[in-house]
Amino acid sequence: MGFALPTLGRHVLIEFYGCPSDIIENNRLIEKYMNEAADYAGATIVESVFHHFNPYGVSGAVIIAESHLTIHTWPEYGYASVDVYTCGDSVSPWKAADYLGEKLQAKKTESFEVPRGMVDKIKQYAEQDIHEVQVKPTLKGVK
Amino acid sequence: MGFALPTLGRHVLIEFYGCPSDIIENNRLIEKYMNEAADYAGATIVESVFHHFNPYGVSGAVIIAESHLTIHTWPEYGYASVDVYTCGDSVSPWKAADYLGEKLQAKKTESFEVPRGMVDKIKQYAEQDIHEVQVKPTLKGVK
């Protein structure tokens, strides 16, 4: 038995240890996997930005209509740090996390989920009365 | 008394409740504040991407040499969700968090810090022996 926690978003933080360095130093591959993970989770990709640092490491973000995915890698240490933040119940952050876990081939994965945007607190502190809280609307007319 | 936790990064998650909607619906203002926060914290900005959703909300990320800042806002609910992730000890994520707290004028702020990339686990699971762990080098030759 459990109960539903009314929240706008779900944020999963993942630590991938012991990843093969040839995977996590590859900027294009990491960008591909991150976009595929977003897509696999059912998210709508808005924009993707990735940078390769010299001598090591990739940093990037995928902005999705439902929030974001980010990654930072330290190939020299086999470590990749991933965040998957989704809002709404049509997308599961864990699908993206699992997808990346498979692709990054970590020897050890640690992860946990943080609820973001508690509905009770939104109602308590909002300027005006809020009767019903809905998540961010689907992507129409991104400006 | 405390002790130093050997970690690559520091990740601060912040919930801003009760923000004036005219601030957090303003895409350009939010991008400006996020970049200023990164700068104020001493971070090196690599790229900034922001989107305004129709009818409501801003989503954006600032990639910094030291990792990232992200924000998602729900102006209709007065809520803004911010992450500040920094690596190394030259930049404090809390400086950026405090700066944004002042600018977003939240009635209620909740935040906590998560250590990212535990050095002990990096050493345990790395492919090769690692004697000394250093954070990502300063920004030279971003590709």
Interface residues (C-beta under 8 A of the other chain):
Chain A: L8 G9 H11 L13 E15 Y17 G18 P20 S21 N27 V46 E47 V49 H51 H52 F53 N54 P55 Y56 G57 S59 G60 A61 I63 A65 S67 H68 T70 H72 W74 E76 Y77 G78 Y79 S81 D83 Y85 C87 A106 K107 K108 E110 V114 R116 G117 M118 K121 I122 Q124 Y125 A126 E127 I130 V133 K136 P137 L139 K140 G141 V142 K143
Chain B: L8 G9 H11 L13 E15 Y17 G18 P20 S21 N27 V46 E47 V49 H51 H52 F53 N54 P55 Y56 G57 S59 G60 A61 I63 A65 S67 H68 T70 H72 W74 E76 Y77 G78 Y79 S81 D83 Y85 C87 A106 K107 K108 E110 V114 R116 G117 M118 K121 I122 Q124 Y125 A126 E127 I130 V133 K136 P137 L139 K140 G141 V142 K143
